[in-house]
Amino acid sequence: MNVRALEMWQHISKAISFAGKSVIDLGCGYGDLLSYAKGAGAWHYIGIDKDVSQATPGIPVVNRDIAYWCKTTDEKYDVGICTSVLPYIEERHVVLSWLASHCKEVIIEVQLYGDGPGLPEHTSTLAVLVWLKKYFDSVQGIGYTTPEGRSHRALWHCKGVSHGSDIA
Ligand SMILES: C[S@@+](CC[C@H](N)C(=O)[O-])C[C@H]1O[C@@H](n2cnc3c(N)ncnc32)[C@H](O)[C@@H]1O
């Protein structure tokens, strides 16, 4: 289990009800958040990760590149999750566009620059907010995760497709 998993879940479960919902976690790692979602009543849960060796038993994880998944899959989900993954993905635009258009609600956590492998432009929580607003109509901070001796990393609850003209 990831050391941040419980702290993330405490924030996420206050913001979203999982009962009867379908959930996808892009870059799920161990699948900790899907295990919690399952326990909270999600009826369908699936993870996508390029490394399935770390998956928790009982949590289905598809061995796939995330950007490839987004380009080739038109399935819709109630909840999409993508935590501590986006800086590793080159085609972040593809992934964020897919989440915005295929999931009713999305939880995102992004490392800040210098606080793990963050993107150079993400030097502050505000910079991440401005970035996410290009993709989603509504972006709300729901809490921070703090373990591993790092500074605060915001968790964002996002909804709706933004039709802003400056997506890149
Ligand atoms: C830092 S871990 C985060 C795991 C989990 N989301 C969490 O918050 O604990 C990053 C995860 O993204 C996966 N990953 C990175 N790049 C990927 C890609 N292009 N396609 C699929 N999975 C990827 C890694 O295998 C790893 O499990």
The ligand as a Gaussian input file, in Angstrom:
#p B3LYP/6-31G(d) Opt

LIG

0 1
 C        3.943000       7.484000      -8.397000
 S        2.997000       6.092000      -8.906000
 C        1.364000       6.580000      -8.373000
 C        0.490000       5.393000      -8.082000
 C       -0.907000       5.747000      -7.552000
 N       -1.693000       6.469000      -8.516000
 C       -0.799000       6.531000      -6.265000
 O       -1.204000       7.702000      -6.214000
 O       -0.314000       5.966000      -5.279000
 C        2.907000       6.293000     -10.677000
 C        2.243000       5.110000     -11.374000
 O        2.020000       5.452000     -12.748000
 C        2.365000       4.345000     -13.555000
 N        2.702000       4.872000     -14.884000
 C        3.618000       5.822000     -15.185000
 N        3.630000       6.086000     -16.510000
 C        2.684000       5.279000     -17.065000
 C        2.201000       5.088000     -18.409000
 N        2.705000       5.773000     -19.434000
 N        1.234000       4.177000     -18.608000
 C        0.721000       3.465000     -17.564000
 N        1.114000       3.617000     -16.282000
 C        2.087000       4.505000     -16.033000
 C        3.519000       3.678000     -12.830000
 O        3.687000       2.318000     -13.205000
 C        3.098000       3.834000     -11.373000
 O        2.312000       2.756000     -10.934000

